[in-house]
Amino acid sequence: VQLVESGGGLVQPGGSLRLSCAASGFNFSAEAMSWVRQAPGKGIEWVSSINPGGDRAGYPPSSKDRFTISRDNTRNVVYLQMNKLRPEDSAVYFCKKTSSVERGPGTQVTVSL
């Protein structure tokens, strides 16, 4: 299993970022995928999940109505569109198979003036 996240960076509050996760080494189109994040000194926080077909997604209250998860099963990529970013969204973001704890190296998102 290989997962490589990208798209992070520094953005001002209220801004947007689109994260990507390129997956390989498993049957991507058969797996539900998730995004999670970890801020310094804090535990892993669930951000979003999407079913294998890409037509159902779930979000916790902290990301609902601001973040959108999607996937392209022809390219083995899962995305996370993040809008209206807040300083508290600053963290390293990871993608993972929903069924596994294994994660990629992550991509840093920093929301600051």
ChimeraX commands (.cxc) that place a marker at each C-alpha (Angstrom):
marker #1 position 0.00,0.00,0.00 radius 0.5
marker #1 position 1.31,3.41,-0.95 radius 0.5
marker #1 position -0.41,6.69,-0.18 radius 0.5
marker #1 position 1.10,10.04,-1.09 radius 0.5
marker #1 position -0.61,13.24,-0.03 radius 0.5
marker #1 position 0.00,16.63,-1.62 radius 0.5
marker #1 position -1.49,20.09,-1.89 radius 0.5
marker #1 position -0.86,21.45,1.56 radius 0.5
marker #1 position 0.62,24.85,2.27 radius 0.5
marker #1 position 0.18,28.16,4.00 radius 0.5
marker #1 position -3.15,29.91,3.54 radius 0.5
marker #1 position -4.87,32.85,5.19 radius 0.5
marker #1 position -8.01,32.35,7.29 radius 0.5
marker #1 position -11.02,32.10,5.02 radius 0.5
marker #1 position -8.94,30.70,2.18 radius 0.5
marker #1 position -9.10,27.39,0.36 radius 0.5
marker #1 position -6.85,24.45,-0.40 radius 0.5
marker #1 position -7.33,21.24,-2.34 radius 0.5
marker #1 position -5.48,18.21,-1.07 radius 0.5
marker #1 position -4.80,15.15,-3.20 radius 0.5
marker #1 position -3.84,11.62,-2.26 radius 0.5
marker #1 position -2.41,9.27,-4.87 radius 0.5
marker #1 position -2.97,5.64,-3.95 radius 0.5
marker #1 position -1.38,2.47,-5.25 radius 0.5
marker #1 position -0.73,-1.11,-4.24 radius 0.5
marker #1 position -4.31,-2.11,-3.54 radius 0.5
marker #1 position -7.71,-2.26,-5.22 radius 0.5
marker #1 position -8.51,1.43,-4.78 radius 0.5
marker #1 position -11.99,1.36,-6.27 radius 0.5
marker #1 position -13.07,-1.29,-3.75 radius 0.5
marker #1 position -11.96,0.64,-0.67 radius 0.5
marker #1 position -13.61,3.38,1.33 radius 0.5
marker #1 position -11.09,6.17,1.90 radius 0.5
marker #1 position -10.70,8.72,4.65 radius 0.5
marker #1 position -8.85,11.88,5.48 radius 0.5
marker #1 position -7.61,12.42,9.01 radius 0.5
marker #1 position -5.44,15.13,10.54 radius 0.5
marker #1 position -3.12,15.65,13.45 radius 0.5
marker #1 position -2.23,18.99,14.98 radius 0.5
marker #1 position 0.92,19.39,17.11 radius 0.5
marker #1 position 0.44,17.81,20.51 radius 0.5
marker #1 position -2.98,16.43,19.65 radius 0.5
marker #1 position -4.41,13.11,18.61 radius 0.5
marker #1 position -5.64,11.96,15.24 radius 0.5
marker #1 position -8.89,13.63,14.20 radius 0.5
marker #1 position -11.22,12.27,11.56 radius 0.5
marker #1 position -11.93,14.78,8.77 radius 0.5
marker #1 position -13.97,12.92,6.18 radius 0.5
marker #1 position -14.68,9.58,4.54 radius 0.5
marker #1 position -16.02,8.47,1.18 radius 0.5
marker #1 position -17.43,5.15,0.04 radius 0.5
marker #1 position -15.83,3.12,-2.75 radius 0.5
marker #1 position -18.23,4.39,-5.39 radius 0.5
marker #1 position -17.77,8.01,-4.41 radius 0.5
marker #1 position -21.46,8.78,-3.98 radius 0.5
marker #1 position -21.59,8.88,-0.20 radius 0.5
marker #1 position -19.46,10.89,2.18 radius 0.5
marker #1 position -19.33,11.62,5.88 radius 0.5
marker #1 position -18.00,14.52,7.89 radius 0.5
marker #1 position -17.73,15.45,11.56 radius 0.5
marker #1 position -19.24,18.80,12.62 radius 0.5
marker #1 position -15.81,20.48,12.46 radius 0.5
marker #1 position -15.52,19.98,8.69 radius 0.5
marker #1 position -19.11,19.60,7.54 radius 0.5
marker #1 position -20.24,22.36,5.15 radius 0.5
marker #1 position -16.66,23.55,4.63 radius 0.5
marker #1 position -14.81,20.48,3.34 radius 0.5
marker #1 position -15.72,18.20,0.44 radius 0.5
marker #1 position -14.19,14.80,-0.18 radius 0.5
marker #1 position -14.22,13.24,-3.63 radius 0.5
marker #1 position -12.42,10.55,-5.54 radius 0.5
marker #1 position -11.41,9.57,-9.05 radius 0.5
marker #1 position -11.35,5.80,-9.32 radius 0.5
marker #1 position -9.87,5.99,-12.83 radius 0.5
marker #1 position -6.80,7.75,-11.43 radius 0.5
marker #1 position -6.70,6.21,-7.94 radius 0.5
marker #1 position -6.83,9.62,-6.32 radius 0.5
marker #1 position -8.87,10.94,-3.42 radius 0.5
marker #1 position -9.29,14.68,-2.91 radius 0.5
marker #1 position -10.20,16.99,-0.08 radius 0.5
marker #1 position -11.46,20.44,-1.01 radius 0.5
marker #1 position -11.18,22.70,2.02 radius 0.5
marker #1 position -12.93,26.06,2.07 radius 0.5
marker #1 position -13.36,28.72,4.72 radius 0.5
marker #1 position -10.22,27.53,6.45 radius 0.5
marker #1 position -9.65,28.45,10.07 radius 0.5
marker #1 position -6.47,28.58,12.16 radius 0.5
marker #1 position -7.69,25.52,14.05 radius 0.5
marker #1 position -7.61,23.55,10.77 radius 0.5
marker #1 position -3.80,23.76,10.87 radius 0.5
marker #1 position -2.45,20.22,11.01 radius 0.5
marker #1 position -0.77,17.50,9.03 radius 0.5
marker #1 position -3.40,15.88,6.84 radius 0.5
marker #1 position -3.25,12.19,5.99 radius 0.5
marker #1 position -5.25,9.94,3.74 radius 0.5
marker #1 position -5.89,6.31,4.56 radius 0.5
marker #1 position -8.03,3.36,3.73 radius 0.5
marker #1 position -10.98,3.65,6.07 radius 0.5
marker #1 position -10.44,0.02,7.09 radius 0.5
marker #1 position -6.78,0.48,8.02 radius 0.5
marker #1 position -4.64,2.59,10.31 radius 0.5
marker #1 position -1.88,2.82,7.71 radius 0.5
marker #1 position -1.34,6.38,6.49 radius 0.5
marker #1 position 0.80,8.24,4.01 radius 0.5
marker #1 position 3.50,10.73,5.05 radius 0.5
marker #1 position 0.94,13.53,5.16 radius 0.5
marker #1 position 0.84,17.09,3.92 radius 0.5
marker #1 position 1.11,20.15,6.16 radius 0.5
marker #1 position -1.70,22.68,6.19 radius 0.5
marker #1 position -1.09,25.96,7.99 radius 0.5
marker #1 position -3.82,28.56,8.30 radius 0.5
marker #1 position -2.42,31.86,9.45 radius 0.5
marker #1 position -2.22,35.55,8.63 radius 0.5
marker link #1:1,2 radius 0.2
marker link #1:2,3 radius 0.2
marker link #1:3,4 radius 0.2
marker link #1:4,5 radius 0.2
marker link #1:5,6 radius 0.2
marker link #1:6,7 radius 0.2
marker link #1:7,8 radius 0.2
marker link #1:8,9 radius 0.2
marker link #1:9,10 radius 0.2
marker link #1:10,11 radius 0.2
marker link #1:11,12 radius 0.2
marker link #1:12,13 radius 0.2
marker link #1:13,14 radius 0.2
marker link #1:14,15 radius 0.2
marker link #1:15,16 radius 0.2
marker link #1:16,17 radius 0.2
marker link #1:17,18 radius 0.2
marker link #1:18,19 radius 0.2
marker link #1:19,20 radius 0.2
marker link #1:20,21 radius 0.2
marker link #1:21,22 radius 0.2
marker link #1:22,23 radius 0.2
marker link #1:23,24 radius 0.2
marker link #1:24,25 radius 0.2
marker link #1:25,26 radius 0.2
marker link #1:26,27 radius 0.2
marker link #1:27,28 radius 0.2
marker link #1:28,29 radius 0.2
marker link #1:29,30 radius 0.2
marker link #1:30,31 radius 0.2
marker link #1:31,32 radius 0.2
marker link #1:32,33 radius 0.2
marker link #1:33,34 radius 0.2
marker link #1:34,35 radius 0.2
marker link #1:35,36 radius 0.2
marker link #1:36,37 radius 0.2
marker link #1:37,38 radius 0.2
marker link #1:38,39 radius 0.2
marker link #1:39,40 radius 0.2
marker link #1:40,41 radius 0.2
marker link #1:41,42 radius 0.2
marker link #1:42,43 radius 0.2
marker link #1:43,44 radius 0.2
marker link #1:44,45 radius 0.2
marker link #1:45,46 radius 0.2
marker link #1:46,47 radius 0.2
marker link #1:47,48 radius 0.2
marker link #1:48,49 radius 0.2
marker link #1:49,50 radius 0.2
marker link #1:50,51 radius 0.2
marker link #1:51,52 radius 0.2
marker link #1:52,53 radius 0.2
marker link #1:53,54 radius 0.2
marker link #1:54,55 radius 0.2
marker link #1:55,56 radius 0.2
marker link #1:56,57 radius 0.2
marker link #1:57,58 radius 0.2
marker link #1:58,59 radius 0.2
marker link #1:59,60 radius 0.2
marker link #1:60,61 radius 0.2
marker link #1:61,62 radius 0.2
marker link #1:62,63 radius 0.2
marker link #1:63,64 radius 0.2
marker link #1:64,65 radius 0.2
marker link #1:65,66 radius 0.2
marker link #1:66,67 radius 0.2
marker link #1:67,68 radius 0.2
marker link #1:68,69 radius 0.2
marker link #1:69,70 radius 0.2
marker link #1:70,71 radius 0.2
marker link #1:71,72 radius 0.2
marker link #1:72,73 radius 0.2
marker link #1:73,74 radius 0.2
marker link #1:74,75 radius 0.2
marker link #1:75,76 radius 0.2
marker link #1:76,77 radius 0.2
marker link #1:77,78 radius 0.2
marker link #1:78,79 radius 0.2
marker link #1:79,80 radius 0.2
marker link #1:80,81 radius 0.2
marker link #1:81,82 radius 0.2
marker link #1:82,83 radius 0.2
marker link #1:83,84 radius 0.2
marker link #1:84,85 radius 0.2
marker link #1:85,86 radius 0.2
marker link #1:86,87 radius 0.2
marker link #1:87,88 radius 0.2
marker link #1:88,89 radius 0.2
marker link #1:89,90 radius 0.2
marker link #1:90,91 radius 0.2
marker link #1:91,92 radius 0.2
marker link #1:92,93 radius 0.2
marker link #1:93,94 radius 0.2
marker link #1:94,95 radius 0.2
marker link #1:95,96 radius 0.2
marker link #1:96,97 radius 0.2
marker link #1:97,98 radius 0.2
marker link #1:98,99 radius 0.2
marker link #1:99,100 radius 0.2
marker link #1:100,101 radius 0.2
marker link #1:101,102 radius 0.2
marker link #1:102,103 radius 0.2
marker link #1:103,104 radius 0.2
marker link #1:104,105 radius 0.2
marker link #1:105,106 radius 0.2
marker link #1:106,107 radius 0.2
marker link #1:107,108 radius 0.2
marker link #1:108,109 radius 0.2
marker link #1:109,110 radius 0.2
marker link #1:110,111 radius 0.2
marker link #1:111,112 radius 0.2
marker link #1:112,113 radius 0.2
view
